[in-house]
């Protein structure tokens, strides 16, 4: 019996030790982590973070203070976050004039309603100046660590300012100066395009992409009504489409989440006090991280493809399914089964390229629908739907990014 125990007991100990061993992070994961620079500076980010500061305060200084508050709250769980008082914030314009452009009736309202443009411009003078100032920055780096609790900059202030600029351009058109309206919109388009290129987060990229889509639609309506021709607008560049830092931040969010779960006493229950060594038996953070890494490199690759190349990849490529050992990392295997699907987001950029191509074919080349080329599939007559011309594409177009408005 003693001989048996002398074999069994060491074996159990060795098995217990083995269950505690995690893999090393692979090279791909380390490369993504290293993209997230620390101790960097960004005046543009701080300015946007504090853009709602009251008129007597500097947005950049307010943004710096708020970011420090946020970082202190992460470092010290007992630190009470001191938010900027709502009563001091720059008023955010709202109402029907600030509807979502892709939703039914929104563009109709902007063109048909008697919006007091002068009042909007006067009441939001500071906001408009700050939005203009933001577009003048030639850099942008998110300074907060990516996490599920990340507090994003108040992009809604930029989108509100851009809507006022669009409404002003529509007022030029209503006053009989279509050329001034279109020139104003194309200048706005250029500013938005530059700012989108600088964005390094998924939400930031999407915010500016949607505003670009809106400006194209409004420009298209005016050009169609006046039967005007306009200059060719270049397609999105590789830099504008780049997800190089977007994937790093999305990966970083998963990375920090998976790391925080390692030997966490609350792993199975909030307020729990579960032994860390038992948790490690069923969950290995590095194994989990390594398994999900290919998802982010695939996203980065897809973002650089043209619409026609993307459609081939989405149609023929085997979906990357993250895998980890269920024996050594059972909980990790369960967690990665709910990994996010980013195809919808990268496809939105290709959908927008299709919209931009249609804009050029309609308003620069002045082609008839039968002669149009869909960047996804080649020769294709676009569908006419409620005043829109729409190209087909690989995924559902929830934001009308493949549709160009030509009528109200």
Secondary structure, DSSP 8 states (H G I E B T S, - for coil): -HHHHHHHHHHHHHHHHHHT------HHHHHHHHHS-SS---HHHHHHHTTT--TTS-HHHHHHHHHHHHHHHHH-TTS------GGGS-----SGGG--TTSTTHHHHHHHS---HHHHHHHTHHHHHHHHHHHH-S-----S---TT-----HHHHHHHHHHHHHHHHHHHHTT-HHHHHHHHHHHHHHHHHHHHH--SHHHHHHHHHHHHHHHHHHHHHHHHHT----------HHHH--HHHHHHHHHHHHHHHHHTTT-TTSSSTT----HHHHHHH--HHHHHHHHHHHHHHHHHHHTS-HHHHHHHHHHS--------TTT-HHHHHHHTT----HHHHHHHHHHHHHHHHHHHHHTS---GGG-EETTTEE---EEETTEEE---SS--TT-SSEEE---
